[in-house]
Amino acid sequence: MSRASGRNDTRHHRDGRFPGPAASGAPEDEHLLAEAEKIAEALGRMFPGICEVVLHDLRDPDHAIRFIGNNLSGRQVGESATELGLARIRDPHYPGVIQNYANRFPDGRPAKSTSIGIKNAAGQYIAALCLNLDISTLSPLTLTLSNLVATDPESRDVQLESLRDRSRRELREVIETAAAERSTTPRALPREAKKELVRRLNEDGYFDTRNAAQTIADLLGISRASVYAYTK
């Protein structure tokens, strides 16, 4: 009986732990694995039900899975390393982090995965921490949100209204800009120019805000009654 089969009982399967071979590495390596296992367990608890977290002990590739939280793939503790794990064992220069790559669970569900290699002081890969996010549960939500924020194509490039408050400052900016285009000040605008400006402000909805008429009158140096008269 192999070391894995002797230890890989039902209880270990359910709680996600596998002690790993005691003689497969230096005490420092085992310390790194134990610390990584704490991280794996914490990550699994943070994303319950949607993100599988697997810690591979690359010192024993035939029985590499040391911890598995949120088991979504159906694998068991004590099973062998994946292709990425074997690649790291063969090549110490293999990338330490492979992030956000497309993957798939055995039952066909799509996944987004990240694999993090862990080296010891000698520069050898001794472990890999892998995250497999089940995006099949998120895809309907993404579609729903996409539909929720979508606008009609014919209205996307046309601003039909502004939801901001037409404040006194904005009125001042619009009126001063109109006067500057004529190289003058708001109060020095000719009467016809003031009438044209007031009509435009009315059409653009500036009169819908409180005290707009009085504000316009103050800026243009005319009476409030004149402002209303100019809108006609």
N, C-alpha and C positions, 0 to 999 in steps of 0.2 A: 504494500500500500504506500502511495506517495505521501509526502508531507502534507500536501494540500488536501488530499482526500481524507486523511486522518483528522484534520482540524475543521474541515469545511462542513460542519453539521448544520441542521436546520436553524438552530439558535443563532449561529454566526450569519447565516444567510439573512435572517430577518433584521438583525440590528446593524448589519452593514460592516462588520469588522472581521478582519483576518489577522492573526498575530504576525504572520510573515516568518520566514526562516531566520532563526536566531544566529546561525553561523554564516549567513551570506554576506556579511559586511562588517566593517569596523564599528565600534560603539558610537563613533561620531556620526556614521551614516544612519544608524538606527535612531539616534537622537533627532536628526533632520526629518526622518520619516514620521516620528512621533509628533513633532511640531507641525508638520504638514497635515497630518491627520486631524489635528485640532482645527486647522483652518478649513479643511474640507467639511468637517462636521458643522462648523459655524455657518458656512456658505449654504449648505443644504437646509439648515433650519431657517435661513433668511429667505429662501425662495422655495417654500414647500409646494410640491405638486407640479411645478413647471420647469424646474431646472435640476437635472441629474448631475451629481457631483461624484467624481470617481478619482480615487488616489491609486496610482499604479506603482508597485514596487518593482523597479526595473532590474533589481539585483536577481530576481527570480522570474524571468519572463514567462515561463510556463504556468506560473501561478501568480500572476502579477497583481491582480485586483486585491488590494488590501482593505479598501473602504469604499462603499457605495451608498450614497444618500439619495433619497428620492428616486428609487430605482424605476426608471422609465424604459430601459432597454431590455429588461428581463435577464440581464447577466447576473452572475453570482460571484460573491467573494471567493477568491482563489482561482478564478479563470485566467486565461492567458492574456498577454499584452496585445494591444492593437498594432496595426502597421506603423503608426507614428512612434509608438514605444520602441518597437524593434529598430526603427530607423535611428532613433537616438542612441540606442545601445551600440549600433554599428559605427556611428559617426558622432564623436564628441563635439564636432563643429556644427551639428545640425541646429537650426534656429531654436532658440530657447522658448520663444512664444510664437505660436501659430494662432492667430486670433480671428474670430468671427467668420469661420469658414462654413460653407454649406455642408450639411450632414443629413443622415436619415436613420431613424430608429428601425429595428428589424421589422416592425409591422407597417412600415411605409410612411409614418408621420415625419414631416420635415423638421429638421433641427438646425439650430445655429450653435456652433461649437467653438470652444477655445481650449487649447492645450498648452500647458506651462511646464516646461522641463525644469527639473531641480538637480543641480550638480553638487557634488561634494567638494571638499577642499582640494582634491586632486584633479578636479576638472572633469570628472566622469559623471554622466547622467545616472542618477540612482533612483529617480522617481519622476512621475509626471502627474500633475493635477489637471483634470479635465472637467470642463463644464459643458453640458449638453442641454441647451434651452429648447423646450418643446414649443415651437412657434405655431403649431397647428391650432393651439388654443388661443393664440393671439391674433391669428389671421382674420377671423370673423370680426374681432373687435377693431382691428385696423381698418377693415372695409367699412364698418359702421361709422367710425370716426371720419373716414375719408368722405363718405357720403354726407355726413353731418356738416362738415365745414365747406363742402363744395358749393360753388355759385353757378348760376346759369351762364353758359358760354357767352350769350349775347350781352350780359351785363358786367362781365369781368373787367372790361377796359373803360367802363363809363361810371363815374362817381355820381350816383343819383342824389345823394345827400351826405351831409356831414353831421356826425353825432356829437361833435364838440360844441361847447358853449360859445356863442358869438359874443365875446367879451368886449369891453370898452377898448382894451389894448388892440384887439384884432380890428375893430372899427377904425381906430386911429391909423393903424398900419395901412389899411385899404385906402382910406381917404388921403393920407399923406403920399402914398405911392401914386394915386391918380393925379394929385397936384404936382408932384415931382416930374411926371411925364410931360407936364405943360411948363416946366421950369418955373414954378411959382409955389406959393403956400396955399393951404386949404382956404383960409379966409380971403386970400387975394384972387381966388378963382372968379371968373366972370359969372354973372347970374345964370346964363344958359348952361355953362359948364357945371354949376352947382345943381341945377335942375336935372341934368343928364345923370350926374353921379348919384343923386338921391333916388332917381328911378331905378338905376342899376342895383343899388343897395336893397331896394324894396324887392326887386325881382329875385335877388340872390338870397332872400330870406333873412336879412339882418334885422328887419323890423319885428321879427318874431320874438326877440329877446326883450327882457324888461328894460325900460328906460332908454331903448335904442333911439327913439326920436329926439329925446333931450340931448343925448350924447352927440348925435349927428349935428344938432343945432349948435351946440357949444363948439364943436370942431370947425364948423363952416362959418360961424359968426353970424347966424341968422336966427330968427325966432322959431319956436317949436311949431307954430301955426304955419309958417312958411315951409317947413319940412313936409308936413302933411299935404300942403297945397302942391308942392313939387312932385308928389307921387302920382298926381292925377294927370 
